[in-house]
Amino acid sequence: MIAEILHDDKHKALYIKLAKERNQNKLLELAKGIAERPNIKNKGAYFMKMVQVIKQEKIEKARAQRQAAREQGAAPPVEQPTAGLAAAMARAAQIKDEE
């Protein structure tokens, strides 16, 4: 359906995959909006670029929300794992000392 709207039958499989992975209604709405614009030469490429931009905006919004939650104390900061044998031995010694 998206391939038909965008007049891009060569990439039909790609649009089917996108529709399975993402919100079909939003993709159709986006494709229809792009198809209505007469000044876009390659509507398929423009559609994919817009999908990419929307995905990036969603990622950045989620990142900002997580950061705001951490700053308010709602979620503890994520601890970075310490690597190496020495760190593992130090943790084991701490546990042994606590017992």
Summary of the structure (lengths in Angstrom):
residues: 99
radius of gyration: 23.6
end to end distance: 64.9
largest distance: 73.7
contacts: 201
relative contact order: 0.09
helix: 75%
strand: 0%
